[in-house]
Structures are given as structure tokens and as C-alpha cells.
């Protein structure tokens, strides 16, 4: 038994493909980023990081796989057992919840710098 679908069922395409972008923009999840993407003039929709975007040849179905936290995985292999940390300047980001993307990836706020201008986020070694 073949574990993968035949390639003719799903075709790899690039992020920003015109047909795929139009399909994504009709999906409910696009509403949040649509205005910002249009202001920036980008048709990219797959998000940051490693991704695999698949479409059916007839262009009526779209699927996007994303690999999250690959930077953490690389750092874990490079420096095993070491703590990861970063700084976020809340005045330099548009978010009302600075560092939220890190928190969603398993990091936590552990304090601020001495001047209280930067938030410090960390992740324990894996």
C-alpha cells in the first residue's frame, strides 16, 4: 500500500501563487491579515518559516503545511541544554500583546531589562 497520495492529486506550488492567493483570500482565516498584506503589497499567505503549499491541478483545493519553531530546533542541536532568550521592545511592535508569537511557541515572559524598556522572554532547553 502506498502511504502517499499520487502526485497528480496534489501539486506543490509556491507561496504567493495568484490562484492560491485568491482562494486563500476567500477563506475565513484570511480576514485578519488581508488588510495588512494588501498594504504591504504582498501576495504571500503561507506565513513565515518552512512550509509546503499544495493545490489540486484543477485549483479547487488548497492545503498549507507549516513547520513551526524550526529555529528553536536548530538552536537546540547547536547548543544542547542551553536556555533560549530574546528581548522584545513593546514600543517597536504594533501588537497590543508584545511577544505573543513567542508565547504561542512555548516561551514565557521572565522579566524586563534594568531600564524596563525591553521585555525578556525565555524558553527552557529541550
N, C-alpha and C positions, 0 to 999 in steps of 0.2 A: 504494500500500500504506500502510495506517495504522500508524504506529510505536507507538502506544499501544493498550493493551487497552481494550475498551469499558468505560465507567464501570460498567455493570451487573456486570462481572466482579469488580471491586474497588471497595469503597466506603470513602471516608475516614471515620475515626472519631476520637474524642478519646482521649487517654491517660487511663486510669482507667475506661474503659467496662467495665461489670460483666462482660459476656460475654467480652470480650477479656482482662480481668484473670484470669478463671477459666481460660481457655485457656493464658495465659502461665504461670500457677502450676503447670500440669501439665507444662510443658516443663522439660527437664533444666537449662537455664541459669538457671532461677528459684530453684533451691535456695539459692544463695549469698546472695541478697538477701531471701528470703522472710521470715525471722525479723525482720530489721530493718524491713522495710516494714510488717509486722504490728504491731510495737512502736510505730511512728510513726503507725499508723492510716491509712496511705495506700494507695490502690489504683493509684497511678501506677506504671507499669512501663517506660515508654519511655526513661527516663534523661534527663539534663539536655541542654539545647541545643535546636536546631531539629530537629524530627522530623516524619515523615509516617507515620501508622499506618493501614494498610489492612486491611479484612476482606472476606470474601466475604459476599454478602447472607444466605446460609444459616448464617453464623457458624461454619463448619467449617475455615476457614483464616485465618491472621493473618500479616501482614508488617509489619515496622517498619524504616523507613529513618531513620538519624540523620546529621546533618551535624556533624562534629566540627571543633573548632578554629576555629569561626567568629569567636570573639573575637580570635584572632591575626590572621585575615584582615582584620578591621575595623581593628585597630591598624596593620597593615602599610600599609593605604591611607591612614590618617590621618597616620602618621609614617613615611614610606618610608625604608628604610635604617637605622632605629634598632633597637638591641638591646632585647629584651624581658627583664624580670627580675621576680622575685617573691620573697617570703620565706615560709617555712613554719616554723611553730612545732611541732616534733615532740612537745612535751608537750601540745599542744592538739588533736591529732588521734588517732583511735583506731587508725589504721593502724600496723602494725609497719614499714612502709616509707614514711615521710613524703615526700610529693611524688611518689608513684608515678604519679598521674594525669597530672602534668606530664611526667614522663619518658616515659610511653607516648605522649604527644603530641609527642615530639621535643625536649623540653627536657633539660638536664643540670644536675647539681649543680656549682656553680663555687666553693663555699666556704661560710663561715659569717660571721656578724656578729662584730664585735670581742669581744662578750661571749660568743660561741659559743652563744647561746640560739636563734638562728634559722638555718635553712639557706637559702642563696641559690641559686635556680635561674635559669637563663637560656636564651634561645633567640636564635640569630643572626638578623639580619634576612633576610627572603627577597626 
